[in-house]
Amino acid sequence: IFLTLQNVPMFSNMNSRSLIQASRASIICSIILISLVNSSRCLLIHRKPYVHRRQTAFSHILRRHASESDGTHEDNNEGLSEPLEDSRRSFVKNGFITLTTAFTGGSLFCGSEAGARGLVRFPCKDQPLLNTYHFMRAGSSLLEVEDVWSTNPLFLTNREAALSEKGEDEVRRACNLLKNMGVTPTIVRYSLAASSIDTANIVGEEFNIGRDRLVPEFNYMDPRAIGGWDFSPKNATEEAVWAMDFDEAGPSGRGGRPPPNEDGTPSETLADQVVRLTNLMSVLETLYSGDEIILVFPDGTGPALLSCLIGGIPLYRVHELNFQSGEIRQNVDYNSVNAIATDLPSPYYSEILQRGRQELMQLRENPDEERNVKDLKFEEERAVAEAQRKERQELEEREARQNEFERRQKLEEERRIKEEQRKERQIQAQEREIERKRMRENEDNSTSDISGGAVGGGILLLAVSSVLANSKQSAVIDTDDNRDENGTLSNATIPETNSAPETNSADIDEVEVSLSDVAKADTDSVELDQPITMEQNETAKVFELASATNINDEQINLEDSYDDWGDAWLGTINEIMNDDPDIS
């Protein structure tokens, strides 16, 4: 406007400042004029303008101008409130829209695309995806090999859910299939589940993909959580979930919710998983363009559900497109998904649904039944441990009873042996008592023999005394015969007479000594009782010692311990008489 005013002769003499002010005034007048024209046109076209109950007047005007820019006009009164009369407010609004349209060139209200990327709308029929996607399920995990279904996000990274040897073989076969088809992925997006991490590592190794192109996805690719059925037997419970989704989920997947759990495992429907998958595709379409992306899911329902969203398949049929362990599908788009989907379920899938309905009925009829494999395994181990403990306890009790029985038998045997020993000691004591009585009788007999020997010794002493007296008389007679007539002894006979008496006197002395000893023995015979008693006591001790050491009584002969005192006296006298022949 400023340049136009400069060329007008009427404004050519004005300075620049005046021209700027005139330009501003003309602009304001133009705005007012355009607003009036637009309002008049609105009144002619829409005699009774309507405003949507749930939308603002501004959004309604936007739709109307968009339809006008397309050359069509739709008077859709569905869901509209009562018609509003023309007023100054509507006039100002129409003027503002007209002014905005004038300054923006009408692009705001035209029906052309905005050009924003990443806002994915399912199904992807009219809006093709900017990247090429290959969906892959991770290989069989260790838990899946053990027929355990784990969906708790907290436990996905545990190594107990890592890739098994069977899963590694499945992944390598899938990579060889892609190589044969000439697929060269540039991005690998994988879940943080342990099996998905291992699978992505193998894929990166097979295709020589750098670590910067192996991108983890933290939660958008998590499997659908099954709440109270988590960690249950996979085969049976999975069929029940499939039947529940087919019968109750509906086209949008909002029905069919598993029972809740107390350990924090979410209880999700298919619609809950749809939210995550939608965000996943929007992020991928925003970050990348023209790439071949492999999406590694930890379960088979996630890629099947995303395929249904892309192909516009009702979500209750999601399990018809379920992925097997290690399976990969390349170039997933609207056409490929619909090529796989059939109008009617296959007979095999129908059998699975039939078994699943029965299993689902049992699950719902017995909600308190323990189905957690980990808990069941724990209970089984606890039962085995309890059985082993009881077995050990019974074994210990049997051993204790056996030991007690053996101890009692040993005690009984010891008592029996002691009883036999006691009886044997009693018998020995009785035998010793009998032996003592016999010894007393022998002692009495010995005492009487000693007394008799003493009397006999006295008689013998008297006899010896008389013999000695006779010997002296004979000696005196012999001396008297040797005297001579004068009454004196001869010299020849004196020495003999002198020697004879000496010899006889010595013999007499010896005899007197022997007799004195005999007499002393007679006088001391009364005192012989005391040594005999001591000797008897020593003999009794010998008998007791022999009894203690089990020496036979036949080895002890008490009769040999005593001498015959009468024979002793007779022996002494015989020795004296043998020594002195004159006495004899």
C-alpha positions in Angstrom: 0.0 0.0 0.0 2.9 2.3 0.8 4.4 1.9 -2.7 1.0 2.3 -4.3 0.4 5.6 -2.5 3.7 6.9 -3.6 2.7 6.5 -7.3 -0.7 8.3 -6.8 -0.3 12.0 -7.8 -2.5 13.2 -4.9 0.0 11.6 -2.4 3.2 12.2 -4.2 4.0 15.5 -2.4 3.6 13.9 1.1 6.6 12.9 3.1 7.2 9.3 4.1 5.8 9.6 7.6 2.5 10.8 6.3 2.4 8.1 3.7 2.9 5.5 6.4 0.0 6.9 8.4 -2.2 6.9 5.3 -1.2 3.3 4.6 -2.3 2.3 8.1 -5.6 4.1 7.7 -6.3 2.4 4.5 -5.5 -1.0 6.0 -8.0 -0.5 8.8 -10.6 0.6 6.3 -9.9 -2.5 4.2 -10.3 -4.7 7.2 -13.6 -3.2 8.1 -14.8 -3.4 4.5 -13.8 -7.0 4.1 -15.5 -7.9 7.4 -18.7 -6.3 6.3 -18.6 -8.2 3.0 -17.9 -11.5 4.7 -20.7 -11.1 7.2 -23.1 -10.3 4.4 -22.0 -13.4 2.5 -22.3 -15.5 5.6 -25.9 -14.3 6.1 -26.8 -15.0 2.5 -25.3 -18.6 2.6 -26.2 -19.5 6.2 -29.4 -18.0 7.1 -29.3 -19.6 10.5 -25.7 -20.3 11.6 -25.3 -23.2 14.1 -22.7 -23.9 16.7 -21.8 -27.5 17.8 -22.7 -28.3 21.3 -19.2 -29.7 22.1 -17.2 -27.4 19.9 -16.5 -23.7 19.9 -17.8 -21.3 17.3 -14.3 -20.9 16.1 -13.9 -24.6 15.2 -17.2 -24.6 13.5 -16.2 -21.6 11.3 -12.9 -23.4 10.5 -14.8 -26.5 9.2 -17.2 -24.3 7.2 -14.4 -22.4 5.5 -12.5 -25.6 4.8 -15.6 -27.0 3.1 -15.9 -23.8 1.1 -12.3 -24.0 0.0 -13.0 -27.5 -1.3 -15.8 -26.1 -3.4 -18.4 -28.1 -1.4 -20.8 -27.1 1.2 -22.2 -29.5 3.9 -24.9 -28.4 6.1 -24.6 -31.0 8.8 -26.8 -30.2 11.7 -26.1 -33.4 13.7 -25.4 -32.7 17.3 -26.0 -29.0 17.0 -27.7 -26.8 19.6 -30.4 -24.2 19.0 -29.7 -21.7 16.2 -28.2 -18.4 17.3 -29.4 -15.1 16.0 -27.1 -12.7 14.2 -25.3 -10.4 16.6 -22.4 -8.2 16.9 -20.4 -11.0 18.4 -20.9 -13.2 15.4 -20.1 -10.2 13.2 -16.8 -9.6 15.0 -15.9 -13.3 14.8 -16.6 -13.4 11.1 -14.6 -10.3 10.6 -11.6 -11.9 12.5 -11.8 -15.0 10.4 -11.9 -13.0 7.2 -8.9 -10.9 8.3 -6.9 -14.0 9.3 -7.7 -15.5 6.0 -6.7 -12.5 4.1 -3.3 -12.3 5.8 -2.6 -16.1 5.6 -3.6 -16.4 2.0 -6.4 -18.8 2.9 -4.0 -21.7 3.7 -5.4 -22.1 7.2 -8.8 -23.0 6.0 -8.0 -24.9 3.0 -8.3 -28.7 2.8 -4.6 -29.2 2.0 -2.4 -31.4 4.3 -0.6 -29.8 7.2 2.7 -31.6 6.4 3.3 -32.7 10.0 5.1 -36.0 10.4 4.8 -38.8 13.0 1.0 -38.5 13.7 0.2 -42.0 12.6 -3.5 -42.8 12.1 -4.7 -46.4 11.9 -5.4 -48.1 9.6 -2.6 -47.1 7.3 -4.5 -47.4 4.0 -4.4 -43.8 2.7 -1.4 -42.6 4.6 1.5 -44.9 3.9 4.3 -45.3 6.4 7.6 -43.5 5.9 9.7 -46.6 6.9 9.7 -50.2 6.0 8.9 -52.4 9.0 9.8 -56.0 9.7 8.1 -57.5 12.8 9.9 -60.2 14.7 9.1 -62.2 17.8 12.0 -63.1 20.1 13.1 -66.7 20.3 11.9 -69.1 23.0 12.9 -68.0 26.4 13.9 -70.2 29.3 10.5 -69.7 31.0 8.7 -70.5 27.8 10.6 -73.7 27.4 9.4 -74.5 31.0 5.8 -73.6 30.0 5.7 -70.5 32.1 3.9 -67.3 31.0 5.5 -64.2 32.5 4.2 -60.7 31.7 5.1 -58.6 34.7 7.2 -55.7 33.5 9.3 -55.8 36.7 10.5 -59.3 35.9 11.1 -59.0 32.1 14.8 -58.2 32.5 15.4 -61.2 34.7 17.9 -63.7 33.3 15.5 -66.5 34.1 13.6 -65.2 31.0 16.7 -65.1 28.8 17.0 -66.7 25.4 17.3 -70.4 25.4 19.4 -72.6 23.1 16.2 -73.4 21.2 15.5 -69.7 20.9 19.0 -68.9 19.5 18.5 -71.5 16.7 15.1 -69.9 15.9 16.6 -66.4 15.7 19.4 -67.5 13.4 17.1 -69.3 11.1 15.0 -66.1 10.8 18.1 -64.0 10.0 19.1 -66.5 7.3 15.6 -66.1 5.8 16.0 -62.3 5.7 19.4 -62.6 4.1 18.0 -64.9 1.4 15.3 -62.4 0.7 17.9 -59.6 0.4 16.6 -57.6 3.4 19.3 -55.3 4.9 17.9 -53.7 8.1 19.3 -50.4 9.3 17.6 -50.1 12.7 16.8 -52.7 15.3 14.3 -51.6 17.9 13.8 -54.1 20.7 12.1 -54.5 24.0 14.0 -54.6 27.3 12.8 -58.1 28.0 15.8 -60.4 28.4 14.8 -62.6 25.5 14.4 -59.6 23.2 17.8 -58.2 24.2 19.5 -61.5 23.3 17.6 -61.7 20.0 18.6 -58.2 19.0 22.2 -59.0 19.8 22.1 -62.0 17.5 20.4 -60.0 14.7 23.0 -57.2 15.0 25.7 -59.8 14.8 24.2 -61.5 11.7 23.7 -58.3 9.8 26.7 -56.4 11.1 24.6 -53.6 12.6 26.4 -51.2 14.9 25.5 -50.7 18.5 24.2 -47.2 17.8 21.6 -48.8 15.6 20.5 -51.3 18.2 18.0 -49.1 20.0 16.1 -50.3 23.2 12.5 -49.5 23.7 11.7 -49.1 27.4 8.0 -49.7 27.7 6.1 -49.2 24.4 6.9 -52.8 23.3 6.1 -54.5 26.6 3.7 -57.5 26.4 0.1 -57.4 27.5 0.0 -58.0 31.2 -2.5 -60.7 32.3 -2.8 -59.9 36.0 -3.7 -62.8 38.2 -2.8 -65.3 35.6 0.8 -64.2 35.4 3.3 -67.0 35.8 0.7 -69.6 35.1 1.1 -72.6 32.6 1.6 -70.9 29.3 -0.1 -73.3 26.9 -3.4 -73.7 28.8 -3.7 -70.1 30.0 -2.8 -68.6 26.6 -5.7 -70.5 24.9 -8.0 -69.2 27.6 -6.9 -65.6 26.9 -7.4 -66.1 23.2 -10.9 -67.3 23.7 -11.7 -64.4 26.1 -10.4 -61.9 23.5 -12.3 -63.4 20.7 -15.6 -63.5 22.6 -15.3 -60.3 24.7 -12.7 -57.9 23.4 -14.8 -56.5 20.6 -13.5 -54.6 17.5 -11.7 -52.0 19.6 -10.3 -54.4 22.1 -11.8 -52.7 25.2 -13.4 -55.9 26.6 -11.9 -59.0 28.1 -9.8 -57.9 31.0 -7.9 -60.6 33.0 -8.4 -60.8 36.8 -6.2 -58.4 38.9 -3.1 -59.5 40.8 -1.7 -58.6 44.2 2.0 -58.6 43.2 1.8 -55.5 41.0 1.2 -57.2 37.6 -1.1 -55.0 35.5 -4.4 -56.4 34.3 -4.7 -55.1 30.7 -7.0 -55.3 27.8 -6.0 -55.2 24.1 -6.9 -51.5 24.1 -4.3 -50.7 26.7 -1.7 -52.3 24.6 -2.9 -50.3 21.5 -2.1 -47.1 23.3 1.6 -48.1 23.7 1.8 -49.4 20.1 0.4 -46.2 18.7 2.9 -44.2 20.6 5.7 -46.5 19.3 4.8 -46.0 15.7 4.5 -42.3 16.1 7.9 -42.1 17.6 9.4 -44.3 14.9 7.8 -42.3 12.1 9.1 -39.1 13.7 12.7 -40.3 14.3 13.3 -42.2 11.1 12.5 -41.9 7.4 13.3 -44.3 4.7 14.8 -46.9 7.0 14.3 -50.6 7.2 13.4 -51.2 10.9 13.2 -54.6 12.7 10.9 -54.5 15.7 11.7 -57.3 18.2 8.8 -58.1 20.4 9.0 -60.4 23.5 5.6 -62.0 22.8 3.4 -63.0 19.8 0.4 -60.8 20.6 2.3 -57.4 20.3 3.3 -57.7 16.6 0.0 -59.3 15.8 -1.9 -56.4 17.4 0.2 -53.8 15.6 -0.5 -55.7 12.3 -4.2 -55.5 13.0 -4.0 -51.8 13.6 -2.1 -51.2 10.4 -4.4 -53.4 8.3 -7.7 -52.3 9.9 -8.5 -55.8 11.2 -10.9 -56.0 14.1 -8.9 -56.5 17.3 -10.9 -59.5 18.5 -9.2 -61.5 15.7 -5.7 -60.5 16.7 -4.7 -64.0 17.7 -5.3 -65.3 14.2 -2.2 -63.3 13.3 -0.2 -64.4 16.3 3.5 -64.8 15.9 5.4 -68.0 16.8 8.7 -67.9 18.6 11.5 -66.6 16.4 9.0 -65.8 13.5 9.7 -62.7 11.4 7.4 -61.0 8.8 8.9 -58.5 6.5 7.3 -55.5 4.8 4.3 -55.2 7.1 1.8 -52.8 5.7 -1.9 -52.5 5.0 -1.9 -54.8 2.0 0.4 -57.5 3.5 -1.7 -57.7 6.6 -5.0 -58.1 4.7 -3.4 -60.7 2.5 -2.6 -62.8 5.6 -6.0 -62.3 7.3 -8.8 -64.5 6.1 -12.5 -64.0 6.4 -13.1 -67.0 8.7 -10.9 -68.5 11.4 -9.0 -71.6 10.4 -10.1 -75.0 11.8 -7.0 -75.2 14.0 -7.7 -71.8 15.5 -11.3 -72.8 16.1 -10.1 -75.9 18.1 -7.8 -73.6 20.1 -10.8 -71.3 20.9 -12.9 -74.3 22.0 -10.2 -75.6 24.4 -9.7 -72.0 25.6 -13.3 -71.5 26.5 -13.3 -74.6 28.6 -10.1 -73.5 30.3 -11.5 -70.0 30.8 -14.5 -71.5 32.5 -12.4 -73.4 34.9 -10.3 -70.3 35.7 -13.3 -68.2 36.4 -15.1 -70.9 38.4 -12.0 -71.4 40.6 -10.5 -68.0 41.0 -8.7 -68.9 44.3 -7.0 -71.9 42.8 -3.2 -71.5 42.8 -1.9 -71.4 39.2 1.3 -69.5 39.6 4.0 -71.9 38.4 6.6 -70.4 40.6 4.4 -70.6 43.7 3.3 -74.2 42.7 7.0 -75.1 42.3 7.7 -73.6 45.6 4.9 -75.5 47.2 6.0 -78.6 45.5 9.6 -78.1 46.8 8.2 -77.3 50.2 6.1 -80.5 50.1 9.1 -82.5 49.1 11.2 -80.9 51.8 8.4 -81.5 54.3 8.2 -85.2 53.2 11.9 -85.5 53.5 11.9 -83.9 56.9 9.1 -86.3 58.0 11.0 -89.2 56.6 14.2 -88.1 58.4 12.2 -87.6 61.6 10.6 -91.1 61.3 14.0 -92.6 60.6 15.4 -90.8 63.6 12.5 -92.0 65.7 13.0 -95.6 64.5 16.7 -95.3 65.2 15.9 -93.9 68.6 13.5 -96.7 69.3 16.0 -99.3 68.1 18.8 -97.7 70.2 16.4 -97.6 73.2 15.5 -101.3 72.6 19.2 -102.3 72.3 20.0 -100.2 75.4 17.2 -102.0 77.4 18.4 -105.3 76.1 21.9 -104.5 77.2 20.7 -103.4 80.6 18.7 -106.5 80.9 21.7 -108.6 79.9 23.8 -106.7 82.4 21.2 -107.2 85.1 21.0 -110.9 84.2 24.8 -111.2 84.4 24.9 -109.3 87.7 22.1 -111.6 89.0 24.0 -114.7 88.0 27.2 -113.3 89.5 25.3 -112.5 92.7 23.9 -116.0 92.9 27.4 -117.4 92.2 28.8 -115.2 95.0 26.1 -116.5 97.3 26.9 -120.1 96.4 30.6 -119.4 96.9 29.8 -117.7 100.2 27.9 -120.8 101.2 30.8 -123.0 100.1 33.2 -120.8 102.1 30.9 -121.0 105.1 30.9 -124.8 104.8 34.7 -124.8 104.4 35.0 -122.6 107.5 33.0 -125.0 109.5 35.1 -127.9 108.3 38.2 -125.8 109.1 36.9 -125.2 112.6 36.3 -128.9 113.1 39.9 -129.6 111.9 41.1 -127.0 114.2 39.3 -128.6 117.1 40.8 -132.0 116.1 44.3 -130.5 115.8 44.0 -129.0 119.3 43.1 -132.3 120.8 46.0 -134.0 119.0 48.4 -131.4 120.3 47.2 -132.0 123.9 47.6 -135.7 123.4 51.1 -135.2 122.1 52.0 -133.0 125.1 51.0 -135.8 127.5 52.9 -138.3 125.5 55.9 -136.1 125.5 55.8 -135.8 129.3 55.7 -139.6 129.6 58.7 -139.9 127.3 60.5 -137.2 129.4 60.0 -139.3 132.5 61.3 -142.3 130.6 64.3 -140.5 129.4 65.1 -139.2 132.9 64.9 -142.8 134.3 67.3 -144.0 131.6 69.7 -141.3 132.3 69.6 -142.1 136.1 70.4 -145.8 135.3 73.2 -144.7 133.2 74.8 -142.8 136.0 74.5 -145.7 138.4 76.2 -148.0 135.9 79.0 -145.5 135.6 79.5 -145.3 139.3 79.6 -149.1 139.6 82.2 -149.3 136.9 84.3 -146.8 138.8 84.2 -148.8 141.9 85.3 -151.9 140.0 88.4 -150.1 138.8 89.7 -149.2 142.2 92.6 -151.1 143.6 92.8 -152.8 146.7 94.0 -149.8 148.5 90.9 -147.9 147.3 92.6 -145.8 144.8 92.2 -145.7 141.1 94.9 -147.0 138.9 96.8 -144.7 136.6 95.7 -146.7 133.6 92.1 -146.3 134.2 92.1 -142.8 135.5 92.3 -141.1 132.2 89.5 -143.4 130.9 87.5 -142.8 134.1 88.2 -139.1 133.8 87.3 -139.0 130.1 84.3 -141.2 130.4 82.5 -139.0 132.9 83.4 -135.9 130.8 81.9 -137.5 127.7 79.0 -138.7 129.6 78.6 -135.3 131.3 78.5 -133.7 127.8 76.0 -136.1 126.6 74.0 -135.7 129.7 74.1 -132.0 129.2 72.8 -132.4 125.7 70.1 -134.7 126.8 69.2 -132.3 129.6 69.1 -129.5 127.1 66.9 -131.5 124.8 64.7 -132.6 127.6 64.5 -129.0 128.8 63.4 -128.0 125.4 60.8 -130.8 125.5 59.7 -129.6 128.9 59.5 -126.1 127.6 57.5 -127.4 124.7 55.2 -129.1 127.2 54.9 -126.0 129.2 54.3 -123.9 126.1 51.7 -126.3 124.6 49.0 -124.2 126.0 50.3 -121.2 124.1 50.1 -123.0 120.6 46.5 -122.0 120.1 47.3 -118.4 119.2 49.7 -119.2 116.2 47.3 -121.8 114.9 44.5 -119.2 114.9 46.6 -116.7 113.0 47.5 -119.4 110.5 43.8 -120.2 110.1 43.1 -116.6 109.3 45.8 -116.5 106.7 44.3 -119.6 105.2 40.9 -118.0 105.1 42.4 -115.1 103.2 43.9 -117.4 100.7 40.5 -119.1 100.3 38.9 -115.7 99.7 41.6 -114.7 97.2 41.2 -118.0 95.4 37.4 -117.5 95.2 37.9 -114.0 93.7 40.2 -115.2 91.0 38.1 -118.3 90.3 40.7 -120.8 91.5 39.3 -124.2 92.1 38.9 -125.3 95.6 40.6 -128.5 94.7 43.9 -126.5 94.2 43.9 -125.6 97.9 44.4 -128.4 100.4 44.1 -127.1 103.9 45.1 -130.4 105.4 48.7 -129.9 104.2 49.0 -126.7 106.0 48.9 -128.3 109.4 51.6 -130.6 111.0 50.9 -133.5 113.3 52.3 -132.3 116.6 52.5 -135.8 118.1 54.6 -137.0 115.2 56.8 -134.0 115.7 57.5 -134.9 119.3 58.2 -138.5 118.4 60.6 -137.4 115.7 62.5 -135.2 118.1 62.9 -137.9 120.6 64.1 -140.3 117.9 66.8 -137.9 116.8 68.0 -137.5 120.4 68.2 -141.2 120.9 70.0 -141.7 117.6 72.6 -139.1 118.5 73.3 -140.8 121.9 73.6 -144.6 121.6 74.1 -144.9 125.3 70.6 -143.6 125.8 69.2 -146.1 123.5 
